[in-house]
Amino acid sequence: MESSAAAVRVGLVQMTCGDEPGANLDTAVRRIELAARRGAQIVCLQELFGSVYFCQREDTSCFRLAEPIPGPTTETLSRVARDRQVVVIAPIFEKRAAGLFHNSVAVIDADGGLLGTYRKMHIPDDPLYYEKFYFTPGDLGFQTFATRYARVGVLICWDQWFPEAARLTALGGAQLLFYPTAIGWHHAECAEERQVQRHAWQTIQCGHAVANGVFVAAVNRVGTEDGLQFWGSSFVSDPFGRVLASAGTEDEETLVVSCDLGRIETVRQEWPFLRDRRIDAYANLTKRYLD
């Protein structure tokens, strides 16, 4: 891995998804190549980019969308990563074995090699987000990956609401936290409710950046799919929680944002949260609730 004190250019691919997985993959490849031409070194795709967000219903026919890691999608993206010399963070509906599936991310280094897999740890079960029907909770823990350009951690969508996940990933040495996402509004929600939700979503992730002294990049899809209107708003936050760039709520966009990794050392010296943690006093965090 190159020096951690360098600036790294991060690419975020915010796109719509249709019913044809091959067309979605083609779109993702074009967007990765566009980001690379703009100077991106690490490019992240959105959660389950290969299909529509099928978790709005419980339907066993959707399991046909899953594939192994490595598999056809990672093979295609590995070629793109090698040809363009970019790191690709690729969310995959992973088929691990017969009847065993995960919501996963494959991390592909700039030489096309597969560095490893992260499996979503927190699985929601809410109206239009019936993910427990499809996904087994991750069993690989919270990980970091030493890519050519930076040490990255990846968490997926619902993971973004849990400070413990961000903390453990940062403690593993991550300089950038990526959150591939599929989150949207129900059609019945009013404009005020929509803005409150989107603000909370961005605020908590910027809080992870501040609390851990890392960069955070969230990549959400756009477009209307059945009962959900995905709100886009993909963004990058610096370690002070400042949003460096943000996409809109309706259109496909490819953001490329420069992240000065030297800021991590400076911020952590000024706000030494990791130094002042009382690790001797946190044992109760392993309990569900303090009755």
VOBA-1610 file (N, C-alpha, C; in pm, whole numbers, padded with zeros to 5 digits, always signed):
BEGIN
Met+00084-00119+00000Met+00000+00000+00000Met+00087+00124+00000Glu+00046+00226-00073Glu+00120+00350-00079Glu+00105+00429+00050Ser+00181+00536+00061Ser+00181+00619+00180Ser+00041+00664+00218Ser+00008+00653+00349Ser-00124+00692+00397Ser-00140+00842+00406Ala-00033+00921+00383Ala-00042+01066+00394Ala-00076+01132+00262Ala-00110+01054+00161Ala-00140+01109+00030Ala-00287+01142+00017Ala-00319+01225-00083Ala-00458+01249-00117Ala-00507+01135-00207Val-00626+01087-00179Val-00687+00979-00255Val-00816+01031-00316Arg-00836+00999-00443Arg-00957+01042-00512Arg-01058+00927-00513Val-01173+00956-00455Val-01278+00858-00435Val-01390+00882-00536Gly-01435+00777-00602Gly-01547+00785-00695Gly-01670+00716-00640Leu-01785+00783-00649Leu-01913+00727-00604Leu-02007+00717-00723Val-02061+00598-00747Val-02150+00576-00861Val-02293+00568-00810Gln-02369+00672-00836Gln-02511+00679-00799Gln-02593+00656-00926Met-02668+00546-00930Met-02735+00507-01053Met-02873+00450-01028Thr-02954+00446-01133Thr-03081+00375-01130Thr-03057+00230-01170Cys-03149+00144-01132Cys-03137+00003-01165Cys-03266-00047-01228Gly-03251-00135-01326Gly-03365-00194-01394Gly-03374-00343-01372Asp-03463-00408-01446Asp-03490-00550-01427Asp-03384-00642-01486Glu-03298-00590-01573Glu-03200-00673-01642Glu-03062-00660-01577Pro-03014-00763-01506Pro-02885-00753-01439Pro-02770-00717-01533Gly-02770-00773-01656Gly-02662-00742-01749Gly-02655-00595-01783Ala-02770-00531-01800Ala-02773-00387-01830Ala-02724-00307-01710Asn-02760-00348-01589Asn-02713-00278-01470Asn-02561-00288-01457Leu-02507-00406-01485Leu-02362-00423-01479Leu-02294-00338-01585Asp-02351-00331-01705Asp-02293-00247-01811Asp-02290-00101-01768Thr-02399-00055-01705Thr-02403+00083-01656Thr-02295+00106-01551Ala-02282+00012-01460Ala-02180+00025-01355Ala-02040+00033-01414Val-02012-00052-01512Val-01880-00051-01576Val-01853+00083-01642Arg-01951+00135-01716Arg-01933+00266-01780Arg-01908+00374-01677Arg-01978+00367-01566Arg-01962+00470-01462Arg-01826+00457-01392Ile-01781+00336-01370Ile-01648+00317-01312Ile-01542+00376-01406Glu-01556+00348-01535Glu-01460+00400-01632Glu-01465+00552-01638Leu-01585+00609-01627Leu-01597+00755-01623Leu-01527+00811-01500Ala-01551+00749-01384Ala-01485+00795-01262Ala-01333+00786-01276Ala-01284+00677-01335Ala-01140+00661-01354Ala-01084+00769-01445Arg-01156+00801-01551Arg-01109+00908-01640Arg-01103+01042-01568Arg-01187+01059-01469Arg-01187+01182-01391Arg-01085+01179-01278Gly-01010+01071-01269Gly-00903+01063-01172Gly-00932+00982-01048Ala-01047+00917-01042Ala-01079+00836-00924Ala-00982+00719-00911Gln-00946+00688-00788Gln-00858+00574-00758Gln-00932+00461-00686Ile-01036+00497-00612Ile-01122+00400-00545Ile-01265+00432-00584Val-01335+00335-00641Val-01472+00359-00688Val-01567+00263-00617Cys-01673+00319-00561Cys-01771+00241-00487Cys-01906+00244-00558Leu-01966+00126-00573Leu-02100+00111-00628Leu-02201+00102-00515Gln-02329+00121-00549Gln-02434+00119-00448Gln-02475-00025-00412Glu-02544-00038-00301Glu-02590-00168-00252Glu-02675-00238-00357Leu-02647-00369-00379Leu-02726-00453-00470Leu-02746-00387-00606Phe-02638-00331-00660Phe-02647-00254-00784Phe-02687-00339-00904Gly-02673-00470-00894Gly-02698-00557-01007Gly-02844-00581-01040Ser-02935-00530-00955Ser-03077-00555-00975Ser-03159-00442-00915Val-03289-00447-00939Val-03378-00362-00862Val-03371-00407-00717Tyr-03421-00322-00627Tyr-03421-00358-00485Tyr-03537-00454-00459Phe-03509-00582-00474Phe-03611-00687-00469Phe-03664-00713-00329Cys-03599-00657-00227Cys-03638-00685-00089Cys-03769-00616-00048Gln-03832-00545-00139Gln-03963-00487-00110Gln-04071-00595-00096Arg-04041-00717-00139Arg-04136-00827-00129Arg-04060-00955-00091Glu-04133-01055-00046Glu-04075-01185-00016Glu-04110-01278-00131Asp-04011-01314-00210Asp-04034-01388-00334Asp-03914-01479-00360Thr-03935-01609-00351Thr-03823-01701-00367Thr-03761-01694-00506Ser-03833-01646-00605Ser-03775-01637-00739Ser-03658-01539-00745Cys-03652-01448-00648Cys-03543-01350-00647Cys-03409-01412-00612Phe-03409-01531-00553Phe-03282-01596-00520Phe-03200-01629-00645Arg-03264-01633-00760Arg-03191-01659-00884Arg-03095-01546-00919Leu-03113-01429-00857Leu-03025-01315-00882Leu-02890-01329-00813Ala-02880-01421-00718Ala-02757-01435-00639Ala-02649-01508-00718Glu-02524-01484-00679Glu-02410-01550-00743Glu-02297-01563-00642Pro-02202-01653-00668Pro-02091-01669-00574Pro-01990-01555-00586Ile-01903-01548-00486Ile-01786-01460-00488Ile-01663-01548-00469Pro-01571-01553-00565Pro-01576-01486-00696Pro-01681-01549-00787Gly-01723-01469-00885Gly-01826-01512-00977Gly-01828-01422-01099Pro-01931-01429-01180Pro-01934-01352-01305Pro-01919-01201-01286Thr-01987-01145-01185Thr-01977-01000-01166Thr-01839-00959-01121Thr-01782-01031-01025Thr-01648-00994-00979Thr-01545-01014-01090Glu-01565-01113-01176Glu-01471-01133-01287Glu-01474-01014-01382Thr-01593-00965-01413Thr-01603-00847-01500Thr-01541-00725-01435Leu-01572-00702-01310Leu-01522-00583-01242Leu-01372-00593-01213Ser-01322-00713-01196Ser-01178-00730-01179Ser-01102-00686-01304Arg-01158-00718-01421Arg-01094-00674-01545Arg-01094-00522-01555Val-01205-00461-01519Val-01213-00315-01522Val-01113-00253-01424Ala-01108-00310-01304Ala-01015-00259-01203Ala-00871-00267-01253Arg-00835-00380-01312Arg-00698-00398-01362Arg-00670-00304-01479Asp-00764-00294-01572Asp-00742-00210-01691Asp-00733-00063-01654Arg-00813-00021-01557Arg-00818+00121-01519Arg-00732+00154-01398Gln-00673+00051-01336Gln-00588+00070-01218Gln-00664+00140-01106Val-00788+00095-01084Val-00871+00149-00977Val-00913+00037-00883Val-00934+00072-00758Val-00996-00018-00661Val-01147-00010-00683Val-01213-00125-00683Val-01359-00129-00701Val-01422-00195-00579Ile-01519-00125-00520Ile-01597-00178-00408Ile-01731-00217-00466Ala-01756-00349-00472Ala-01865-00404-00551Ala-01964-00481-00464Pro-02080-00424-00436Pro-02184-00497-00362Pro-02241-00611-00446Ile-02256-00729-00384Ile-02300-00850-00453Ile-02406-00920-00369Phe-02510-00969-00433Phe-02603-01063-00369Phe-02535-01199-00375Glu-02476-01238-00264Glu-02387-01354-00263Glu-02461-01484-00235Lys-02442-01583-00321Lys-02487-01718-00294Lys-02368-01797-00239Arg-02374-01825-00111Arg-02264-01894-00044Arg-02276-02046-00059Ala-02398-02093-00051Ala-02427-02237-00066Ala-02575-02248-00094Ala-02621-02368-00122Ala-02764-02388-00147Ala-02845-02342-00026Gly-02933-02244-00049Gly-03017-02193+00057Gly-02950-02098+00154Leu-02826-02056+00125Leu-02752-01968+00215Leu-02700-01848+00137Phe-02752-01730+00172Phe-02724-01609+00095Phe-02683-01495+00187His-02602-01404+00134His-02559-01286+00208His-02572-01161+00120Asn-02588-01048+00187Asn-02577-00917+00125Asn-02432-00874+00146Ser-02352-00879+00041Ser-02207-00872+00057Ser-02143-00764-00028Val-02017-00740-00003Val-01934-00652-00084Val-01803-00723-00113Ala-01764-00725-00240Ala-01632-00772-00279Ala-01541-00652-00298Val-01424-00656-00239Val-01327-00547-00253Val-01218-00594-00349Ile-01208-00524-00462Ile-01116-00562-00570Ile-01006-00458-00578Asp-00882-00500-00569Asp-00770-00406-00571Asp-00742-00359-00714Ala-00652-00261-00725Ala-00626-00197-00854Ala-00553-00287-00952Asp-00504-00402-00907Asp-00446-00499-00999Asp-00546-00605-01043Gly-00671-00589-01001Gly-00775-00684-01035Gly-00791-00798-00937Gly-00705-00805-00837Gly-00712-00913-00739Gly-00823-00890-00637Leu-00889-00998-00597Leu-00994-00991-00496Leu-00930-00990-00357Leu-00943-00877-00289Leu-00881-00864-00155Leu-00961-00936-00048Gly-01092-00940-00065Gly-01174-01005+00036Gly-01320-00966+00024Thr-01400-01014+00118Thr-01544-00995+00118Thr-01590-00946+00254Tyr-01683-00851+00251Tyr-01755-00812+00373Tyr-01900-00854+00356Arg-01957-00913+00462Arg-02097-00954+00462Arg-02175-00868+00561Lys-02283-00810+00513Lys-02364-00718+00593Lys-02400-00781+00727Met-02372-00708+00834Met-02390-00761+00969Met-02530-00736+01024His-02583-00616+01000His-02714-00579+01053His-02817-00593+00941Ile-02916-00678+00961Ile-03014-00709+00857Ile-03150-00656+00901Pro-03208-00560+00827Pro-03337-00503+00865Pro-03454-00594+00827Asp-03566-00567+00890Asp-03692-00633+00854Asp-03803-00534+00881Asp-03832-00451+00783Asp-03929-00344+00793Asp-04015-00344+00668Pro-04129-00275+00670Pro-04211-00267+00549Pro-04128-00219+00430Leu-04129-00297+00322Leu-04057-00273+00197Leu-03906-00298+00209Tyr-03860-00341+00326Tyr-03720-00379+00346Tyr-03715-00516+00414Tyr-03764-00617+00344Tyr-03775-00751+00403Tyr-03646-00830+00380Glu-03537-00779+00434Glu-03407-00837+00405Glu-03381-00967+00481Lys-03445-00985+00595Lys-03424-01109+00671Lys-03474-01231+00594Phe-03566-01213+00503Phe-03614-01323+00420Phe-03504-01374+00328Tyr-03413-01285+00288Tyr-03312-01317+00188Tyr-03173-01341+00245Phe-03134-01264+00345Phe-02993-01258+00382Phe-02966-01315+00521Thr-02865-01400+00528Thr-02809-01443+00655Thr-02715-01335+00707Pro-02720-01299+00837Pro-02628-01199+00888Pro-02482-01238+00865Gly-02399-01138+00843Gly-02258-01162+00816Gly-02187-01232+00930Asp-02088-01312+00895Asp-02011-01386+00994Asp-01861-01363+00979Leu-01823-01260+00903Leu-01681-01230+00883Leu-01633-01114+00971Gly-01725-01057+01047Gly-01688-00946+01134Gly-01668-00817+01058Phe-01619-00717+01131Phe-01592-00586+01073Phe-01446-00583+01028Gln-01425-00551+00902Gln-01294-00569+00842Gln-01241-00441+00779Thr-01111-00440+00759Thr-01048-00338+00676Thr-00966-00408+00569Phe-00946-00336+00458Phe-00877-00391+00343Phe-00766-00294+00301Ala-00645-00345+00292Ala-00530-00263+00253Ala-00523-00260+00100Thr-00586-00160+00041Thr-00582-00146-00104Thr-00455-00072-00145Arg-00435-00062-00276Arg-00316+00007-00326Arg-00311+00152-00278Tyr-00426+00215-00263Tyr-00428+00360-00240Tyr-00460+00401-00097Ala-00526+00315-00021Ala-00564+00349+00116Ala-00616+00225+00185Arg-00626+00233+00315Arg-00688+00125+00392Arg-00835+00159+00409Val-00923+00072+00359Val-01065+00104+00358Val-01144+00003+00440Gly-01256+00049+00492Gly-01354-00038+00554Gly-01486-00022+00481Val-01563-00129+00475Val-01692-00126+00407Val-01800-00177+00501Leu-01908-00100+00510Leu-02029-00139+00581Leu-02145-00116+00485Ile-02258-00180+00508Ile-02365-00178+00408Ile-02495-00125+00468Cys-02545-00019+00414Cys-02678+00037+00438Cys-02718+00036+00586Trp-02799-00061+00628Trp-02849-00061+00767Trp-02735-00057+00868Asp-02617-00106+00831Asp-02500-00095+00919Asp-02469+00050+00955Gln-02512+00143+00867Gln-02469+00283+00885Gln-02531+00350+01007Trp-02633+00287+01065Trp-02698+00347+01182Trp-02635+00302+01313Phe-02535+00217+01308Phe-02478+00157+01430Phe-02336+00210+01453Pro-02319+00292+01557Pro-02186+00348+01583Pro-02083+00241+01616Glu-02127+00127+01672Glu-02034+00021+01705Glu-01964-00033+01580Ala-02039-00043+01470Ala-01983-00094+01346Ala-01876+00000+01292Ala-01906+00130+01292Ala-01808+00227+01245Ala-01684+00227+01334Arg-01705+00220+01465Arg-01592+00224+01559Arg-01500+00105+01538Leu-01556-00015+01532Leu-01473-00134+01519Leu-01400-00136+01386Thr-01464-00086+01281Thr-01397-00080+01151Thr-01283+00022+01155Ala-01308+00135+01217Ala-01201+00235+01231Ala-01087+00183+01317Leu-01119+00111+01424Leu-01014+00055+01509Leu-00930-00047+01434Gly-00984-00103+01328Gly-00907-00194+01245Gly-00813-00124+01149Gly-00812+00009+01153Gly-00718+00085+01073Gly-00776+00150+00949Ala-00907+00145+00930Ala-00968+00205+00811Ala-00946+00356+00811Gln-00908+00407+00695Gln-00896+00551+00675Gln-01021+00608+00610Leu-01087+00526+00531Leu-01213+00564+00469Leu-01317+00456+00497Leu-01437+00498+00538Leu-01549+00407+00555Leu-01645+00426+00438Phe-01674+00318+00367Phe-01769+00323+00256Phe-01900+00257+00299Tyr-02010+00322+00264Tyr-02143+00271+00294Tyr-02226+00258+00166Pro-02216+00148+00092Pro-02308+00125-00019Pro-02450+00111+00037Thr-02547+00176-00029Thr-02677+00197+00032Thr-02791+00181-00068Ala-02907+00139-00018Ala-03032+00144-00094Ala-03140+00191+00004Ile-03163+00321+00009Ile-03260+00376+00104Ile-03346+00479+00032Gly-03475+00475+00063Gly-03566+00565-00006Gly-03688+00598+00078Trp-03773+00680+00021Trp-03896+00722+00085Trp-04013+00637+00037His-04106+00609+00129His-04236+00554+00089His-04313+00664+00016His-04394+00625-00079His-04469+00724-00156His-04563+00807-00068Ala-04611+00750+00042Ala-04709+00818+00125Ala-04647+00922+00218Glu-04516+00925+00229Glu-04453+01016+00324Glu-04452+01159+00269Cys-04482+01254+00358Cys-04490+01394+00317Cys-04349+01452+00303Ala-04343+01571+00245Ala-04214+01635+00217Ala-04134+01659+00345Glu-04200+01699+00452Glu-04128+01726+00577Glu-04067+01598+00633Glu-04144+01488+00632Glu-04091+01361+00681Glu-03972+01316+00598Arg-03979+01338+00468Arg-03870+01298+00381Arg-03741+01372+00414Gln-03752+01501+00435Gln-03632+01579+00464Gln-03573+01543+00600Val-03660+01515+00698Val-03611+01475+00830Val-03534+01344+00821Gln-03587+01248+00745Gln-03520+01119+00732Gln-03384+01134+00663Arg-03382+01208+00555Arg-03257+01224+00481Arg-03152+01296+00566His-03197+01396+00642His-03105+01469+00729His-03048+01376+00836Ala-03133+01292+00896Ala-03084+01199+00998Ala-02983+01102+00939Trp-03012+01054+00819Trp-02923+00960+00750Trp-02785+01020+00727Gln-02780+01143+00680Gln-02651+01207+00656Gln-02583+01243+00787Thr-02661+01290+00885Thr-02603+01335+01011Thr-02532+01223+01085Ile-02595+01105+01093Ile-02532+00999+01171Ile-02403+00952+01105Gln-02398+00953+00972Gln-02276+00910+00906Gln-02165+01014+00919Cys-02202+01141+00914Cys-02102+01245+00942Cys-02054+01233+01086Gly-02143+01191+01176Gly-02103+01169+01314Gly-02001+01057+01326His-02016+00953+01246His-01915+00846+01247His-01780+00900+01202Ala-01781+00989+01104Ala-01656+01049+01057Ala-01589+01126+01170Val-01668+01205+01242Val-01613+01286+01351Val-01565+01198+01466Ala-01648+01105+01509Ala-01616+01023+01626Ala-01493+00937+01605Asn-01465+00902+01479Asn-01355+00811+01451Asn-01239+00876+01377Gly-01254+01002+01338Gly-01146+01070+01267Gly-01114+01005+01134Val-01218+00974+01054Val-01200+00910+00925Val-01286+00981+00820Phe-01260+00951+00694Phe-01348+00994+00586Phe-01461+00892+00573Val-01580+00941+00540Val-01696+00856+00519Val-01754+00884+00381Ala-01783+00779+00307Ala-01845+00794+00175Ala-01970+00706+00169Ala-02085+00767+00144Ala-02212+00694+00134Ala-02260+00700-00010Val-02298+00584-00065Val-02336+00575-00206Val-02477+00515-00214Asn-02574+00597-00252Asn-02713+00554-00256Asn-02764+00550-00400Arg-02865+00468-00424Arg-02925+00463-00558Arg-03031+00572-00574Val-03075+00593-00697Val-03183+00686-00727Val-03288+00614-00812Gly-03403+00681-00825Gly-03510+00627-00907Gly-03622+00569-00824Thr-03738+00553-00886Thr-03855+00497-00821Thr-03869+00350-00860Glu-03880+00266-00757Glu-03898+00122-00777Glu-04014+00077-00688Asp-04124+00043-00749Asp-04242-00001-00674Asp-04278+00099-00565Gly-04269+00058-00439Gly-04314+00145-00330Gly-04214+00244-00277Leu-04094+00245-00333Leu-03989+00330-00279Leu-03934+00427-00385Gln-03909+00549-00339Gln-03836+00646-00421Gln-03700+00667-00355Phe-03598+00611-00417Phe-03463+00620-00359Phe-03411+00762-00371Trp-03353+00812-00260Trp-03326+00955-00253Trp-03183+00996-00289Gly-03104+00905-00342Gly-02971+00947-00387Gly-02892+01014-00276Ser-02848+01137-00303Ser-02778+01219-00203Ser-02645+01159-00161Ser-02584+01079-00246Ser-02452+01023-00216Ser-02356+01135-00178Phe-02268+01109-00080Phe-02182+01217-00032Phe-02053+01164+00027Val-01959+01255+00045Val-01834+01226+00115Val-01818+01327+00227Ser-01787+01278+00347Ser-01760+01363+00462Ser-01614+01352+00502Asp-01556+01464+00545Asp-01419+01459+00596Asp-01421+01426+00745Pro-01305+01410+00812Pro-01304+01369+00952Pro-01361+01471+01049Phe-01390+01592+01004Phe-01459+01691+01087Phe-01609+01690+01064Gly-01657+01599+00980Gly-01799+01592+00952Gly-01846+01691+00847Arg-01753+01752+00776Arg-01790+01846+00670Arg-01816+01769+00541Val-01930+01795+00477Val-01963+01729+00352Val-01883+01795+00240Leu-01793+01718+00180Leu-01706+01770+00075Leu-01777+01778-00059Ala-01869+01686-00084Ala-01946+01686-00208Ala-02069+01599-00186Ser-02178+01634-00256Ser-02302+01559-00243Ser-02375+01557-00376Ala-02435+01445-00408Ala-02515+01431-00530Ala-02659+01472-00501Gly-02737+01487-00607Gly-02877+01523-00593Gly-02964+01405-00555Thr-03094+01430-00545Thr-03188+01330-00497Thr-03255+01251-00610Glu-03239+01293-00735Glu-03317+01233-00842Glu-03237+01178-00960Asp-03119+01229-00985Asp-03047+01196-01107Asp-02928+01104-01082Glu-02894+01028-01182Glu-02770+00952-01178Glu-02652+01049-01177Glu-02553+01019-01096Glu-02433+01104-01089Glu-02312+01017-01058Thr-02197+01063-01103Thr-02070+01002-01068Thr-01984+01109-01002Leu-01974+01100-00870Leu-01894+01197-00796Leu-01750+01150-00787Val-01656+01243-00799Val-01515+01214-00773Val-01467+01320-00675Val-01419+01274-00559Val-01387+01363-00448Val-01247+01332-00397Ser-01167+01436-00378Ser-01032+01420-00324Ser-01036+01417-00172Cys-00973+01316-00112Cys-00967+01301+00033Cys-00821+01304+00077Asp-00784+01406+00151Asp-00647+01422+00200Asp-00631+01337+00325Leu-00570+01221+00311Leu-00559+01129+00423Leu-00469+01183+00534Gly-00387+01281+00503Gly-00308+01345+00607Gly-00393+01416+00711Arg-00517+01449+00675Arg-00608+01515+00769Arg-00643+01423+00886Ile-00636+01292+00864Ile-00672+01200+00972Ile-00580+01218+01091Glu-00451+01223+01066Glu-00355+01243+01174Glu-00376+01376+01245Thr-00398+01481+01167Thr-00417+01614+01225Thr-00542+01618+01313Val-00652+01567+01261Val-00778+01570+01336Val-00769+01486+01462Arg-00706+01370+01453Arg-00699+01284+01571Arg-00606+01340+01678Gln-00511+01423+01638Gln-00428+01491+01737Gln-00507+01602+01807Glu-00592+01671+01730Glu-00669+01780+01787Glu-00788+01731+01867Trp-00852+01625+01820Trp-00966+01564+01889Trp-00932+01418+01914Pro-00859+01389+02023Pro-00807+01252+02045Pro-00909+01159+02108Phe-01018+01133+02037Phe-01122+01048+02091Phe-01073+00904+02113Leu-00990+00854+02022Leu-00943+00718+02040Leu-00852+00707+02163Arg-00774+00810+02187Arg-00687+00811+02305Arg-00767+00808+02434Asp-00877+00882+02441Asp-00949+00903+02565Asp-01063+00803+02589Arg-01075+00704+02504Arg-01177+00602+02525Arg-01150+00525+02655Arg-01255+00503+02733Arg-01244+00426+02857Arg-01279+00281+02829Ile-01184+00211+02768Ile-01212+00074+02726Ile-01237-00019+02844Asp-01195+00023+02964Asp-01220-00057+03084Asp-01364-00047+03131Ala-01441+00047+03076Ala-01576+00074+03127Ala-01686+00037+03029Tyr-01652-00029+02920Tyr-01751-00050+02814Tyr-01802-00194+02804Ala-01779-00276+02903Ala-01818-00417+02895Ala-01968-00433+02872Asn-02050-00343+02926Asn-02194-00357+02914Asn-02245-00335+02772Leu-02159-00288+02682Leu-02199-00273+02543Leu-02230-00408+02478Thr-02182-00515+02537Thr-02211-00647+02480Thr-02347-00700+02527Lys-02419-00625+02608Lys-02552-00666+02653Lys-02658-00602+02567Arg-02771-00670+02549Arg-02880-00617+02469Arg-02940-00492+02530Tyr-02956-00492+02664Tyr-03017-00379+02733Tyr-02982-00393+02880Leu-02969-00280+02951Leu-02935-00282+03093Leu-03064-00276+03173Asp-03118-00392+03203Asp-03244-00398+03280Asp-03223-00359+03426
//
